[in-house]
Amino acid sequence: MVTGRSGNVARRKVQPVNDKIENKGEELKGRAKEAVGDATGNEQWQAEGKAEQAKGSLKQAGEKIKDAVKGVKD
């Protein structure tokens, strides 16, 4: 594990990347769930899949806004 001042900087840089990966994964999971729901006619899975996609997309949009604000601050 990284320690000290430079370690804090390293963790701050890695965390947003992890968040982006997690958010994209949530969106993809939603797409898969919706596809299974479509294939089986399961309306609950279709709805849950759409909701997960929307949640993941919204989180990704939030990350993009954070990145834009960081760019302005720097």
GINORNOR-V388027 format. One record per residue. RES is the residue in three letters. SS is DSSP state (H for helix, E for strand, L for the rest). OMEGA is omega in whole degrees, 0 to 359 (999 if undefined). NEAR is the number of other C-alpha atoms within 10 Angstrom. Layout:
{{RES;SS;OMEGA;NEAR} {RES;SS;OMEGA;NEAR}}
This chain:
{{MET;L;181;4} {VAL;L;180;10} {THR;L;178;10} {GLY;H;183;7} {ARG;H;182;8} {SER;H;177;10} {GLY;H;178;12} {ASN;H;179;12} {VAL;H;181;12} {ALA;H;180;12} {ARG;H;180;13} {ARG;H;179;11} {LYS;H;182;11} {VAL;H;184;11} {GLN;H;179;11} {PRO;H;178;14} {VAL;H;178;12} {ASN;H;179;11} {ASP;H;180;14} {LYS;H;179;18} {ILE;H;180;13} {GLU;H;181;15} {ASN;H;178;22} {LYS;H;177;18} {GLY;H;178;15} {GLU;H;178;20} {GLU;H;180;24} {LEU;H;176;17} {LYS;H;178;17} {GLY;H;178;24} {ARG;H;180;20} {ALA;H;180;17} {LYS;H;178;22} {GLU;H;180;25} {ALA;H;177;17} {VAL;H;177;16} {GLY;H;177;18} {ASP;H;183;15} {ALA;H;183;10} {THR;H;182;11} {GLY;L;181;12} {ASN;L;184;14} {GLU;H;179;13} {GLN;H;180;12} {TRP;H;177;19} {GLN;H;181;21} {ALA;H;179;16} {GLU;H;179;16} {GLY;H;179;25} {LYS;H;180;20} {ALA;H;179;16} {GLU;H;177;21} {GLN;H;181;24} {ALA;H;180;16} {LYS;H;179;17} {GLY;H;179;22} {SER;H;180;17} {LEU;H;178;14} {LYS;H;178;19} {GLN;H;178;19} {ALA;H;177;14} {GLY;H;178;13} {GLU;H;179;17} {LYS;H;178;13} {ILE;H;178;12} {LYS;H;180;13} {ASP;H;180;13} {ALA;H;179;12} {VAL;H;177;11} {LYS;H;180;10} {GLY;H;179;9} {VAL;H;181;8} {LYS;H;183;7} {ASP;L;999;6}}
